[in-house]
Amino acid sequence: MKRSAPFAGMPAATSIDPIYVDSAGGEAARRRVLDLYDLETLDGDNELRAITDFAANLCEVPTALVSLVEESRQLFLSRTGIDVCETPRGQSFCQYAMLGKRVMVVPDAAQDPRFAANLLVTGPPHIRFYAGAPLISEEGAPLGALCVISPEPRERLTSLQRQGLEVLANAVMRRLAARRRELESREDADEATRALRESEERFEVLADAIPQMAWSTDGEGQPDYFNARWYEFTGGSEGQHYGDAWTQALHPDDAERAARVWAEAVESGEPYEVEYRLRRHDGEYRWALARGLPVRNRNAEIVRWFGTCTDIHDTRLLIESQQLLSRELSHRIKNIFSVVSGLVSFASRANPEIKGVTAKLSDRIAALGRAHNYVRPISDEPAQRTQLSSLLNDLFAPYAEDGEPRVLIEGDDVEVGEKAVTPLALAFHELATNAVKYGALSCEGGRVSVRMAKRDDTLVVDWVEQGGPAVDHERGDLGFGTDLVEMSVVRQLKGGVEREWAISGLQVHFRFPLDRLK
């Protein structure tokens, strides 16, 4: 970029390059550099005073100055041998010295056409000898000079004095640079504080805009912020539930459990999730779902937690209603199994000749009753952990023929947790009932093979039908049954399912993440 005329020959501009627009803007640009030092605050600086004292002694003159040349004046930041703080720029020797590269020496100002009529020469302090080392900023901007003056003319400085004056000028610039860095750091800190304050204000506006109750804690898990929704719901005052006092808003029967789960989350750093009853401002306790996530710094240390509380009271009541209905339906279905089994037994007693058939039929009805315990979508008695092979054997027991299973299970067995039991049972129960209606189990001699294999972090299960009726390749989607399998495998267990209409029969290939089966 082209540099303005006053900076010609100086070092290349750096951090404030954009201010050097053109030659006409050079003085304004230099002024902006001067402003970066906040010169007024350096007036009387002890370090600068030590420099001018030493400069005067070194050069054997009565006066030494640190002179910064501004637009209309020269300001003496440090003064040895003189009490004047400033003079008009038109009287400045330093405005010439600052444009050079080396020390400028004026042996006798009264004989120099540039200064002979200068009021500082014709009047006090009657300058005759002047020597000034330029003060140049890191951008290459001329700022002023470190000068020594005397009322007595002299021919020159010694080489040691000239070198010493340049060294002292560099020391002046180091002091000015340190001041500049100090101001910049302070400005950066102020800017960071402003940015943080603005960020906090934006967060509070956003938090107050969401429908959920929002909260945050420090890294130790102590709440120090709740949004407007929290105060609207609880009717509490700001700060009332900070620290450990948040549990006071919970139902007495839920407070200890909620606090324990929260303490475990803070200790482990794992996401927090718990349901509890929260007291509303009118005194009613309503169910809420609380969730929280940690925020970590670059060292993976938790510095804050952010979370929400969502009113799920109506949803929970609906679920409880559905669970009640499910239990009632399940009870009635079991009663139907019992009634049918009783009718079969009655028929067997009345007709001894069919006793063998009715015994098998009773066994199948009993097996269907056991399978029903797995396929209830909502249960009041969660299933315990079990082996997948045991689960499948119970599901397929009703389809055995003369005590021999028609669904053969082989391969790698895995243990499944209670959350995975129902989705698995629904999916395989649907496949089995479809096989009875349309596939291999609808024909005498038809068989199904279920092959299980662990592959890294995945369990692959292949359902292969053989010996059934001819496959209808155009049959496509099977309706609700297909949706049920998709919901159970893909949505609930995050697995995958593929169907293949082979000539020998339907083949279904499942992929289950092992961690979803736990």
Residue pairs with C-beta under 8 A, 6 or more apart in sequence:
1 13
1 17
1 20
2 20
2 22
2 23
3 10
3 13
3 20
3 26
3 140
4 20
4 21
4 22
4 23
4 24
4 25
4 26
4 27
4 29
5 23
5 26
6 26
6 27
6 30
6 99
6 141
6 142
7 13
7 20
7 26
7 29
7 30
7 139
7 140
7 141
7 142
9 101
10 136
10 140
10 141
10 142
11 136
11 138
11 139
11 140
12 140
13 20
13 139
13 140
14 138
14 139
15 138
15 139
16 32
16 33
16 36
16 139
17 139
19 25
19 28
19 29
19 32
19 33
20 26
20 29
21 29
27 71
29 141
30 141
30 142
30 143
31 70
31 71
33 137
33 139
33 141
33 143
34 68
34 70
34 141
34 143
36 180
36 183
36 184
37 68
37 176
37 179
37 180
37 183
38 179
38 183
39 68
39 70
39 75
39 77
41 179
42 48
42 77
42 175
42 176
42 179
43 75
43 77
43 85
44 77
44 78
45 77
45 78
45 175
47 175
48 66
48 77
48 78
48 172
48 175
49 78
49 80
51 66
51 78
51 146
51 168
51 171
51 172
51 175
52 64
52 65
52 66
52 78
52 79
52 80
52 146
53 64
53 80
54 168
55 64
55 80
55 146
55 148
55 164
55 165
55 168
56 62
56 63
56 64
56 80
56 81
56 148
58 160
58 161
58 164
58 165
58 168
59 131
59 148
59 157
59 161
59 164
59 165
60 161
61 81
61 129
61 148
61 149
61 150
62 81
62 149
62 150
62 151
63 79
63 80
63 81
63 82
63 125
63 148
63 149
63 150
64 80
64 81
64 146
64 147
64 148
64 149
65 76
65 78
65 79
65 80
65 82
65 94
65 146
65 147
65 148
65 149
66 76
66 77
66 78
66 135
66 144
66 146
66 172
67 74
67 75
67 76
67 77
67 92
67 94
67 132
67 144
67 145
67 146
67 147
68 74
68 75
68 77
68 135
68 143
68 144
69 89
69 92
69 94
69 95
69 98
69 142
69 143
69 144
69 145
70 89
71 89
72 88
72 89
73 86
73 87
73 88
73 89
74 86
74 87
74 88
74 89
74 91
74 92
74 94
74 95
74 144
75 85
75 86
76 82
76 84
76 85
76 86
79 85
82 125
87 120
89 95
91 118
91 119
91 120
93 106
93 109
93 115
93 118
93 120
93 127
93 130
93 132
93 145
93 147
93 149
94 132
94 144
94 145
94 147
96 104
96 114
96 132
97 103
97 104
97 132
97 133
97 134
97 145
97 147
98 132
98 134
98 135
98 136
98 142
98 143
98 144
98 145
99 134
99 142
100 134
101 134
102 133
102 134
102 162
102 166
103 131
103 132
103 133
103 157
103 162
103 165
103 166
104 130
104 131
104 132
104 134
104 145
105 130
105 131
105 156
105 157
105 162
106 112
106 115
106 129
106 130
106 131
107 129
107 153
107 154
107 155
107 156
108 128
108 129
108 153
109 115
109 116
109 118
109 121
109 127
109 128
109 129
109 130
110 116
110 121
110 128
110 153
111 153
115 121
115 127
115 130
118 127
120 126
120 127
121 127
121 128
125 149
125 151
126 151
127 149
127 150
127 151
128 150
128 151
128 152
128 153
128 154
129 149
129 150
129 151
129 152
129 153
129 154
130 147
130 148
130 149
131 147
131 148
131 149
131 157
131 161
131 162
131 165
132 145
132 146
132 147
132 148
133 145
133 146
133 147
133 165
133 166
133 168
133 169
134 142
134 144
134 145
134 169
135 142
135 143
135 144
135 145
135 146
135 169
135 172
135 173
135 176
136 142
136 143
136 173
137 143
137 173
137 176
138 177
143 176
145 169
146 165
146 168
146 169
146 172
148 165
157 165
204 227
207 214
207 227
207 228
208 227
208 228
208 229
210 227
210 229
210 308
211 229
212 229
212 308
212 309
212 310
213 226
213 227
213 229
213 230
213 233
213 288
213 308
213 309
213 310
213 311
214 226
214 227
214 229
214 230
214 306
214 307
214 308
214 309
215 223
215 225
215 226
215 227
215 230
215 246
215 292
215 306
215 307
215 308
215 309
216 223
216 224
216 225
216 304
216 305
216 306
216 307
217 223
217 224
217 225
217 292
217 304
217 305
218 224
218 303
218 304
218 305
219 301
219 302
219 303
219 304
219 305
220 266
221 262
221 263
221 265
221 266
221 305
222 242
222 243
222 244
223 241
223 242
223 243
223 246
224 242
226 236
226 238
226 241
230 236
230 241
230 309
231 237
231 238
232 281
233 278
233 280
233 281
233 311
234 241
234 249
234 278
234 279
234 280
234 281
235 280
235 281
235 282
236 249
241 248
241 249
247 255
247 258
247 259
248 255
249 278
249 279
250 258
250 276
250 277
250 278
250 279
251 276
251 277
251 278
251 279
251 285
253 277
254 276
254 277
255 276
257 274
257 276
258 274
258 276
258 290
261 272
261 273
261 274
262 272
262 274
262 292
264 270
265 271
265 272
265 292
266 302
266 305
269 294
269 302
271 291
271 292
271 293
271 294
272 290
272 291
272 292
272 293
272 305
272 307
273 289
273 290
273 291
273 292
274 289
274 290
275 287
275 288
275 289
275 290
275 312
275 316
276 287
276 288
276 290
277 285
277 286
277 287
277 288
278 285
278 286
278 287
278 288
278 309
278 311
279 285
280 286
286 311
286 313
287 311
287 312
287 313
287 316
288 309
288 310
288 311
288 312
288 313
289 309
289 310
289 312
290 307
290 308
290 309
291 307
291 308
291 310
292 305
292 306
292 307
292 308
293 305
293 306
293 307
294 302
294 304
294 305
295 302
295 303
295 304
295 305
295 306
296 302
296 303
297 303
322 378
323 378
323 380
326 376
326 377
326 378
326 379
327 378
327 380
330 372
330 376
330 379
333 372
334 369
334 372
337 365
337 366
337 368
337 369
337 372
340 365
341 362
341 365
341 366
344 358
344 361
344 362
344 365
345 358
345 362
347 354
347 358
348 354
348 355
348 358
348 359
360 402
364 398
364 400
365 398
367 394
367 397
367 398
367 400
368 398
370 394
370 397
371 394
371 395
371 397
371 398
371 425
371 429
373 379
373 383
374 383
374 391
374 394
374 395
374 421
374 422
374 425
374 429
375 395
375 422
375 425
375 426
375 429
376 422
377 422
377 426
379 422
382 418
383 418
383 421
383 422
384 418
385 415
385 416
385 417
385 418
386 415
386 416
386 421
387 413
387 414
387 415
387 416
388 413
388 414
388 415
388 416
388 424
388 452
388 517
389 409
389 413
389 452
391 416
391 421
391 424
391 425
392 407
392 409
392 428
392 450
393 405
393 409
395 425
395 428
395 429
395 432
396 405
396 406
396 407
396 409
396 428
396 432
396 448
397 405
399 405
399 406
399 407
399 432
399 435
399 436
399 441
400 406
406 440
406 441
406 446
406 447
406 448
407 432
407 441
407 447
407 448
407 449
407 450
408 447
408 448
408 449
408 450
409 450
409 452
410 449
410 450
410 451
410 452
411 451
411 452
411 453
412 452
412 453
412 454
412 459
413 452
414 452
414 454
414 459
414 514
414 517
415 517
415 518
416 424
416 517
416 518
417 517
417 518
420 493
420 516
420 517
420 518
422 488
423 488
423 489
423 492
423 493
424 488
424 493
424 517
426 484
426 485
426 488
427 484
427 485
427 488
427 489
427 510
428 450
428 463
430 481
430 484
430 485
431 463
431 485
431 508
432 441
432 448
433 481
434 478
434 481
435 441
435 442
435 446
435 448
435 465
435 468
435 506
436 442
438 468
438 469
439 446
439 448
439 465
439 468
439 469
439 505
439 506
440 446
440 447
440 448
440 465
440 466
440 467
440 468
440 505
440 506
441 448
441 468
442 468
442 469
443 467
443 468
443 469
445 467
446 465
446 466
446 467
446 468
446 505
447 465
447 466
447 467
448 463
448 464
448 465
448 466
449 462
449 463
449 464
449 466
450 461
450 462
450 463
450 464
451 461
451 462
451 464
452 459
452 460
452 461
453 459
453 460
453 461
454 460
454 514
457 513
457 514
457 515
458 511
458 512
458 513
458 514
459 510
459 511
459 512
459 514
459 517
460 509
460 510
460 511
460 512
461 509
461 510
461 512
462 507
462 508
462 509
462 510
463 506
463 507
463 508
463 509
463 510
464 504
464 505
464 507
465 504
465 505
465 506
465 507
466 504
466 505
467 505
468 505
468 506
471 501
471 502
471 503
471 505
471 506
472 501
473 501
475 501
485 497
486 497
489 495
489 496
489 497
489 510
489 512
490 496
490 497
493 512
493 513
493 516
493 517
494 513
494 516
495 510
495 511
495 512
495 513
495 516
496 510
496 511
497 508
497 509
497 510
497 511
498 508
498 509
499 506
499 507
499 508
499 509
500 506
500 507
500 508
500 509
501 507
